[in-house]
Amino acid sequence: MNLAIPAAVEQITTRVDGSLKLSFGTPELASDICGELFKYRRKEVLLVLSTKDLNEQQVQCISTAADHISTGIKDKTPSQRLRGVLYRVWETNPQTLEFKEYYANTIEQIIDHYKTKIDAEP
């Protein structure tokens, strides 16, 4: 499934894990194209940026080549995922602690919780 729409890069931000977050703005789009865009939500996609129009043959060529190229996206380990989630919780809730200290305290709470499961009777 391919979709080509005009867009402008509006914002590029860095994330804690070293990845980037890209924000794009589009002109007003027809409702059927908006519906197509929502099919891509939370999906890994190949992003191709170009300042000129690409014809259908070029888009197909890129799509075919993409099937043979590794995206370079590495799966995060469960501990990396947990750290990322804890960072978002820390970031969205005002804290007096630095993240490093918040993380250490929260991990200790998790560890203590699971230690109680060890001594619990079945």
CORKA-V576914 format. One record per residue. N is the residue number from 1. PSI is psi in degrees with one decimal (999 if undefined). Layout:
n->N psi->PSI
n->N psi->PSI
//
This chain:
n->1 psi->123.7
n->2 psi->146.3
n->3 psi->125.7
n->4 psi->124.1
n->5 psi->150.5
n->6 psi->141.3
n->7 psi->159.5
n->8 psi->137.1
n->9 psi->120.3
n->10 psi->-31.5
n->11 psi->141.1
n->12 psi->122.9
n->13 psi->152.1
n->14 psi->151.5
n->15 psi->164.6
n->16 psi->-37.7
n->17 psi->5.5
n->18 psi->-6.9
n->19 psi->173.7
n->20 psi->151.3
n->21 psi->123.3
n->22 psi->135.5
n->23 psi->132.9
n->24 psi->150.0
n->25 psi->142.7
n->26 psi->160.3
n->27 psi->174.9
n->28 psi->131.5
n->29 psi->152.0
n->30 psi->151.9
n->31 psi->-33.6
n->32 psi->-34.8
n->33 psi->-39.4
n->34 psi->-42.0
n->35 psi->-41.3
n->36 psi->-41.5
n->37 psi->-40.8
n->38 psi->-19.6
n->39 psi->-20.7
n->40 psi->-6.3
n->41 psi->129.5
n->42 psi->26.9
n->43 psi->147.9
n->44 psi->128.7
n->45 psi->164.3
n->46 psi->122.4
n->47 psi->122.4
n->48 psi->124.2
n->49 psi->135.0
n->50 psi->143.1
n->51 psi->3.4
n->52 psi->160.5
n->53 psi->140.7
n->54 psi->137.6
n->55 psi->169.7
n->56 psi->-37.3
n->57 psi->-40.5
n->58 psi->-41.3
n->59 psi->-43.0
n->60 psi->-38.9
n->61 psi->-43.4
n->62 psi->-44.1
n->63 psi->-42.9
n->64 psi->-43.3
n->65 psi->-35.2
n->66 psi->-29.0
n->67 psi->-22.3
n->68 psi->0.7
n->69 psi->133.0
n->70 psi->135.1
n->71 psi->-19.0
n->72 psi->0.3
n->73 psi->122.1
n->74 psi->140.4
n->75 psi->139.1
n->76 psi->147.7
n->77 psi->159.9
n->78 psi->-37.4
n->79 psi->-34.6
n->80 psi->-39.0
n->81 psi->-44.3
n->82 psi->-45.4
n->83 psi->-42.4
n->84 psi->-42.1
n->85 psi->-43.7
n->86 psi->-36.1
n->87 psi->-43.3
n->88 psi->-39.9
n->89 psi->-46.7
n->90 psi->-42.3
n->91 psi->-35.7
n->92 psi->-10.5
n->93 psi->120.9
n->94 psi->129.3
n->95 psi->147.7
n->96 psi->-16.0
n->97 psi->149.4
n->98 psi->157.1
n->99 psi->-41.0
n->100 psi->-44.1
n->101 psi->-41.9
n->102 psi->-44.8
n->103 psi->-48.1
n->104 psi->-43.6
n->105 psi->-43.8
n->106 psi->-40.7
n->107 psi->-40.3
n->108 psi->-40.8
n->109 psi->-42.0
n->110 psi->-44.9
n->111 psi->-46.8
n->112 psi->-39.3
n->113 psi->-46.8
n->114 psi->-23.2
n->115 psi->-34.8
n->116 psi->-26.2
n->117 psi->-26.5
n->118 psi->-43.0
n->119 psi->-11.7
n->120 psi->144.0
n->121 psi->146.1
n->122 psi->999
//
